[in-house]
Amino acid sequence: MKKETDELGLAAVYLARALKEEGCPICRRVRESEERWIWTVLYELTGDPELHEKFAQSLGLCREHAALMAQVVEIRELVTPTSVARLYETAVSQVLQDLPRPNRGPCPLCELAEEAAERESFFLGKLLLDPEFWEAFQRSDGLCLPHFLRVWRLAPEKIRPSLLYDQRERFHRLLQNLRELQRKERFDVGEKPTEAEIRSWREALWRLSGLSFSEPLIKRS
């Protein structure tokens, strides 16, 4: 019980911070978990036999997470490519052994991301019972559809009606902004679109599919 209380308290700190940022807070927390995994692996675990076994089974990371690993190495210049080479030596060796029928298992970082999404969604659902946290949530950009569905599934029954109402209101506003953006951009309309209307098409992309990030979120020197 104490462990869960401590974890909830820690989650509250990170989720409160994520609520102040742009876009879905769960997307942001999952991405931060992915980056931390990459940091830990490249700094500390490239010699770990269990990790090498996972890389042999998965034949490395999926395309999305392989690109993220490249970003962490190249953009931040915090680790040398040697760490990646050490891990992928195992994956490439396995491919050569299995050709022409290599069997690719699940990406280890996809598995971690799924666990992170479930964990963060569970904690957010519980935290929303707190009136102050609920107010912070309402001031935020709210959830993307995939993570709303997950949070709603895991949230206590007491908060579900409010959570559903909040999400419906966000989609109503988005729909109105999308319509107004189209109307005001007609040549025969003199009104200028509002900032919310200008941003609406981008919001629609992340609101329905989830938030993506162009570079690593964790800043280290």
QUIVEN-V712669 format. One record per residue. RES is the residue in one letter. NEAR is the number of other ideal C-beta (glycine too) atoms within 12 Angstrom. D_CENTER is the distance of its C-alpha to the mean C-alpha in Angstrom with 1 decimal. Layout:
((RES | NEAR | D_CENTER) (RES | NEAR | D_CENTER))
//
This chain:
((M | 7 | 27.3) (K | 8 | 27.2) (K | 9 | 24.3) (E | 14 | 22.2) (T | 13 | 23.5) (D | 13 | 22.6) (E | 20 | 19.0) (L | 26 | 18.8) (G | 19 | 20.2) (L | 19 | 17.9) (A | 31 | 14.8) (A | 28 | 16.7) (V | 18 | 16.9) (Y | 30 | 13.3) (L | 39 | 12.2) (A | 28 | 15.3) (R | 18 | 14.3) (A | 36 | 10.9) (L | 33 | 13.0) (K | 17 | 15.2) (E | 23 | 12.8) (E | 19 | 12.3) (G | 31 | 10.2) (C | 42 | 8.0) (P | 41 | 7.8) (I | 46 | 5.7) (C | 38 | 2.7) (R | 37 | 4.5) (R | 42 | 5.6) (V | 42 | 3.7) (R | 38 | 4.1) (E | 31 | 7.3) (S | 33 | 8.2) (E | 39 | 8.2) (E | 34 | 10.3) (R | 26 | 12.4) (W | 32 | 13.2) (I | 40 | 14.4) (W | 27 | 16.3) (T | 21 | 18.0) (V | 35 | 18.9) (L | 33 | 20.4) (Y | 21 | 22.2) (E | 15 | 23.4) (L | 23 | 23.2) (T | 25 | 24.4) (G | 17 | 27.7) (D | 20 | 26.4) (P | 12 | 28.1) (E | 14 | 25.6) (L | 30 | 22.7) (H | 24 | 25.2) (E | 17 | 25.9) (K | 28 | 22.3) (F | 37 | 22.3) (A | 28 | 25.6) (Q | 23 | 24.5) (S | 30 | 21.3) (L | 29 | 23.0) (G | 36 | 20.3) (L | 35 | 16.6) (C | 22 | 15.6) (R | 15 | 15.8) (E | 20 | 12.2) (H | 30 | 11.9) (A | 26 | 15.5) (A | 23 | 14.8) (L | 40 | 12.2) (M | 36 | 14.9) (A | 23 | 17.5) (Q | 27 | 15.8) (V | 38 | 15.7) (V | 28 | 19.4) (E | 17 | 20.7) (I | 21 | 19.2) (R | 23 | 19.4) (E | 13 | 22.4) (L | 22 | 21.9) (V | 28 | 22.8) (T | 16 | 25.3) (P | 18 | 24.9) (T | 15 | 27.2) (S | 26 | 24.4) (V | 29 | 22.7) (A | 19 | 26.2) (R | 23 | 27.0) (L | 36 | 24.2) (Y | 29 | 24.7) (E | 20 | 28.4) (T | 28 | 27.9) (A | 31 | 25.8) (V | 20 | 28.4) (S | 19 | 31.2) (Q | 25 | 29.9) (V | 22 | 29.7) (L | 14 | 33.3) (Q | 15 | 34.5) (D | 17 | 33.1) (L | 12 | 33.9) (P | 8 | 34.7) (R | 8 | 32.6) (P | 19 | 29.5) (N | 15 | 27.5) (R | 21 | 23.7) (G | 21 | 21.9) (P | 20 | 18.2) (C | 27 | 15.9) (P | 35 | 15.5) (L | 36 | 12.0) (C | 27 | 11.0) (E | 22 | 12.9) (L | 31 | 11.3) (A | 34 | 7.7) (E | 20 | 9.6) (E | 19 | 11.4) (A | 30 | 8.7) (A | 36 | 7.4) (E | 23 | 11.2) (R | 28 | 12.1) (E | 38 | 10.1) (S | 35 | 11.1) (F | 28 | 14.6) (F | 37 | 14.9) (L | 46 | 13.9) (G | 36 | 16.5) (K | 28 | 19.1) (L | 37 | 18.6) (L | 41 | 19.2) (L | 22 | 22.7) (D | 22 | 23.5) (P | 13 | 25.0) (E | 15 | 23.8) (F | 28 | 20.2) (W | 26 | 20.6) (E | 16 | 22.2) (A | 24 | 19.4) (F | 36 | 16.9) (Q | 21 | 19.4) (R | 15 | 19.7) (S | 27 | 16.0) (D | 33 | 14.4) (G | 37 | 13.4) (L | 42 | 11.0) (C | 33 | 10.1) (L | 27 | 12.5) (P | 25 | 10.7) (H | 42 | 9.2) (F | 36 | 12.6) (L | 23 | 14.4) (R | 29 | 12.9) (V | 40 | 13.6) (W | 29 | 16.9) (R | 20 | 17.8) (L | 26 | 17.3) (A | 31 | 18.6) (P | 21 | 22.3) (E | 14 | 24.7) (K | 14 | 25.9) (I | 25 | 22.8) (R | 21 | 22.0) (P | 15 | 24.6) (S | 24 | 23.4) (L | 35 | 19.7) (L | 21 | 21.0) (Y | 18 | 23.3) (D | 28 | 20.7) (Q | 31 | 18.5) (R | 18 | 21.7) (E | 16 | 22.8) (R | 31 | 19.6) (F | 24 | 20.2) (H | 14 | 23.9) (R | 24 | 23.5) (L | 30 | 21.2) (L | 20 | 23.9) (Q | 21 | 26.6) (N | 27 | 25.1) (L | 27 | 24.7) (R | 19 | 28.3) (E | 25 | 29.6) (L | 27 | 28.0) (Q | 18 | 29.9) (R | 20 | 33.0) (K | 21 | 33.2) (E | 19 | 32.7) (R | 13 | 35.8) (F | 7 | 38.8) (D | 8 | 41.0) (V | 13 | 38.7) (G | 10 | 39.2) (E | 13 | 36.4) (K | 13 | 33.5) (P | 23 | 30.0) (T | 16 | 28.2) (E | 13 | 25.1) (A | 20 | 23.0) (E | 26 | 24.7) (I | 18 | 24.1) (R | 23 | 20.4) (S | 29 | 20.3) (W | 21 | 19.9) (R | 23 | 16.7) (E | 31 | 15.5) (A | 24 | 16.6) (L | 19 | 14.5) (W | 29 | 11.0) (R | 31 | 12.5) (L | 24 | 13.6) (S | 17 | 11.0) (G | 27 | 7.6) (L | 32 | 6.7) (S | 20 | 7.4) (F | 27 | 8.7) (S | 11 | 12.3) (E | 17 | 12.7) (P | 26 | 11.5) (L | 32 | 10.6) (I | 26 | 12.9) (K | 13 | 16.4) (R | 17 | 19.1) (S | 6 | 22.6))
//
